[in-house]
Amino acid sequence: MKNADERKDSTELPQMMSRRALGGFVLTLPLLSAVPALAQTDQGATNILRSLAPHDRVPGGRSGGGSGGGRVVVRRVAPVPRRVHPRGYGSDVVIDLTRRVEVTVFFDNDSASLRRGAEATLLRLALALRDPILLDQRFLIAGHTSAEGGYDYNVELSQDRAAAVRDWLVSYGEISPGRLVAHGFGPDMLRNPRSPYSPVNRRVEVIAITG
């Protein structure tokens, strides 16, 4: 059974990357090594950093050359842990649902191929993950779908889309593969449970792994 994605408008942008052929993707944005300190150059990346930062600190004022040297601010939020067994991963992980951010990327219909423009968002995410505040942290790349369509199909599609984001971050974002775990929740973690078929439930999130 096909996902409802394919019933959206029939105009598809050119395919930028296949999950089986990531090596063929040409990155046209500047290399990450040439980008100046995160907190002073990209507000979007800084917002991602604040959402994912450990509970005992968030990026504060400017100090020195980068955001990691800035003021440390206590975040007064209690962790919300959840144990997950990622598909294809050897053991359970514990994630903190208060340390997560949604990644606004779009895929080809009924596919895990990233659409044109996805690399701009993923570059900001990579910049945040490379910041000193997060360098020792691991993250779950979580794929989600709505309840539209077959359950098993949706789980597989969400897994493939999470893996596509993880693979981009490793191949082009210079993120160590040991820091990223991909997992497809399918429709099991709806953003809007009262409207399970709503497109808002189709998304990719990055969630901190704390154990």
C-alpha positions as CSV (number, residue, x, y, z in Angstrom):
1,M,0.0,0.0,0.0
2,K,1.4,3.4,-0.9
3,N,1.8,6.3,1.5
4,A,-0.4,9.3,1.2
5,D,2.7,11.3,0.1
6,E,2.2,10.2,-3.4
7,R,-1.3,11.6,-3.6
8,K,0.0,15.1,-3.1
9,D,0.7,17.3,-6.1
10,S,2.2,15.5,-9.0
11,T,5.0,18.0,-9.7
12,E,8.2,16.6,-8.3
13,L,11.5,18.4,-8.1
14,P,14.6,16.7,-9.5
15,Q,15.9,13.9,-7.4
16,M,19.0,15.1,-5.5
17,M,20.1,11.9,-3.8
18,S,19.2,8.3,-3.6
19,R,19.7,6.4,-0.3
20,R,21.6,3.8,-2.3
21,A,23.7,6.3,-4.2
22,L,24.8,9.0,-1.8
23,G,28.2,9.1,-3.3
24,G,26.8,10.7,-6.5
25,F,25.5,13.8,-4.7
26,V,27.4,17.0,-5.4
27,L,27.5,19.4,-2.5
28,T,27.4,23.0,-3.8
29,L,27.5,24.8,-0.5
30,P,30.8,25.8,1.1
31,L,32.7,23.2,3.0
32,L,32.0,23.1,6.7
33,S,35.6,23.6,7.5
34,A,35.5,27.0,5.8
35,V,32.4,28.3,7.7
36,P,33.2,30.6,10.7
37,A,32.0,30.0,14.2
38,L,28.4,28.9,14.4
39,A,26.8,31.2,16.9
40,Q,28.0,34.3,15.2
41,T,27.1,33.4,11.6
42,D,23.8,31.4,11.4
43,Q,20.8,32.1,13.6
44,G,19.0,29.0,12.4
45,A,22.0,26.8,13.4
46,T,22.1,28.5,16.8
47,N,18.5,27.8,17.4
48,I,19.1,24.1,16.6
49,L,22.0,24.2,19.0
50,R,19.9,25.6,21.8
51,S,17.2,23.0,21.3
52,L,19.8,20.1,21.5
53,A,22.2,21.4,24.2
54,P,22.6,19.4,27.4
55,H,20.3,20.5,30.3
56,D,23.1,22.0,32.3
57,R,24.1,24.5,29.6
58,V,22.9,26.4,26.5
59,P,24.9,28.7,24.4
60,G,25.0,32.2,25.9
61,G,26.9,35.4,25.3
62,R,29.8,35.8,22.9
63,S,33.2,35.0,24.3
64,G,36.3,34.1,22.4
65,G,36.1,32.6,18.9
66,G,33.0,30.3,19.1
67,S,29.8,29.6,20.9
68,G,31.4,26.9,23.0
69,G,33.4,29.6,24.8
70,G,30.3,31.7,25.6
71,R,28.4,32.1,28.8
72,V,26.9,28.9,30.3
73,V,23.2,29.2,31.2
74,V,21.3,26.6,33.3
75,R,18.3,25.3,31.5
76,R,15.6,24.6,34.2
77,V,13.8,21.8,32.4
78,A,13.5,18.2,33.7
79,P,14.5,15.5,31.2
80,V,11.7,13.4,29.7
81,P,13.5,10.0,29.0
82,R,12.2,7.3,26.7
83,R,13.8,4.0,25.9
84,V,14.0,3.0,22.2
85,H,15.4,0.0,20.4
86,P,16.5,1.5,17.0
87,R,15.9,-0.8,14.1
88,G,19.1,-2.5,13.0
89,Y,21.0,-1.3,16.1
90,G,22.5,-3.7,18.6
91,S,21.0,-2.2,21.8
92,D,18.5,0.1,23.4
93,V,19.1,3.8,23.8
94,V,17.6,6.3,26.1
95,I,16.5,9.6,24.5
96,D,15.5,12.9,26.1
97,L,12.3,14.2,24.6
98,T,13.0,17.7,25.9
99,R,16.1,17.9,23.7
100,R,14.9,17.6,20.2
101,V,14.4,19.6,17.1
102,E,12.4,19.0,13.9
103,V,14.4,19.1,10.6
104,T,12.4,20.7,7.8
105,V,13.5,18.6,4.8
106,F,11.3,17.3,2.0
107,F,11.5,14.0,0.2
108,D,10.3,12.8,-3.2
109,N,6.8,11.3,-3.0
110,D,6.7,7.9,-1.5
111,S,10.5,7.9,-1.4
112,A,13.6,8.5,0.8
113,S,15.2,10.7,-1.8
114,L,15.9,14.2,-0.5
115,R,14.4,17.1,-2.6
116,R,16.2,20.2,-3.8
117,G,16.9,22.6,-1.0
118,A,17.3,19.9,1.7
119,E,21.0,20.5,1.9
120,A,20.7,24.0,3.2
121,T,18.7,22.8,6.2
122,L,21.0,19.9,6.8
123,L,24.1,22.1,6.6
124,R,22.6,24.2,9.5
125,L,22.0,21.0,11.4
126,A,25.6,19.8,10.8
127,L,27.0,23.1,12.0
128,A,25.1,22.8,15.2
129,L,26.2,19.2,15.7
130,R,29.8,20.3,15.2
131,D,29.6,23.0,17.8
132,P,31.8,22.4,20.9
133,I,28.8,22.2,23.1
134,L,27.5,19.1,21.3
135,L,30.7,17.5,20.2
136,D,30.5,14.8,22.9
137,Q,26.8,14.1,22.3
138,R,25.0,11.4,20.4
139,F,21.6,11.8,18.6
140,L,18.8,9.8,17.3
141,I,17.7,10.7,13.8
142,A,14.0,9.9,14.0
143,G,11.7,9.4,11.1
144,H,7.9,9.8,11.5
145,T,4.8,9.3,9.3
146,S,1.1,9.9,9.7
147,A,-1.3,7.0,10.1
148,E,-2.3,7.1,6.5
149,G,-1.4,3.8,4.7
150,G,-0.1,0.5,5.9
151,Y,1.7,0.3,9.2
152,D,4.7,-1.8,8.1
153,Y,5.2,0.3,5.0
154,N,5.2,3.5,6.9
155,V,7.7,2.1,9.4
156,E,10.0,1.1,6.6
157,L,9.6,4.5,4.8
158,S,10.3,6.4,8.0
159,Q,13.4,4.3,8.7
160,D,14.7,5.0,5.2
161,R,14.1,8.7,5.5
162,A,15.9,8.8,8.8
163,A,18.8,6.9,7.3
164,A,19.0,9.3,4.4
165,V,19.4,12.3,6.8
166,R,22.0,10.4,8.8
167,D,23.9,9.4,5.7
168,W,23.9,13.0,4.5
169,L,25.3,14.3,7.8
170,V,28.0,11.6,7.8
171,S,29.0,12.0,4.1
172,Y,28.7,15.8,3.7
173,G,28.3,17.2,7.2
174,E,31.5,15.7,8.6
175,I,29.7,14.2,11.5
176,S,31.1,11.0,13.0
177,P,28.8,8.0,12.2
178,G,29.2,6.9,15.8
179,R,27.3,10.0,17.0
180,L,24.2,9.3,14.9
181,V,21.6,6.5,15.1
182,A,18.7,6.3,12.6
183,H,15.3,5.0,13.7
184,G,11.9,4.9,12.0
185,F,8.9,5.3,14.3
186,G,6.3,5.2,11.5
187,P,3.1,6.5,13.0
188,D,4.0,5.5,16.6
189,M,5.0,9.0,17.8
190,L,2.4,11.4,16.2
191,R,2.9,15.1,16.6
192,N,-0.9,15.5,16.5
193,P,-2.5,12.4,17.9
194,R,-6.0,13.9,17.5
195,S,-5.5,14.1,13.8
196,P,-3.4,11.0,13.0
197,Y,-3.8,11.3,9.2
198,S,-2.6,14.9,9.1
199,P,0.5,15.7,7.1
200,V,2.1,17.5,10.1
201,N,2.8,14.0,11.5
202,R,5.3,13.3,8.6
203,R,8.6,14.7,9.8
204,V,12.2,14.0,10.8
205,E,13.5,14.9,14.2
206,V,16.9,14.9,15.9
207,I,16.7,13.8,19.5
208,A,19.5,13.7,22.1
209,I,20.6,10.2,23.2
210,T,21.4,10.3,27.0
211,G,22.0,6.7,27.7
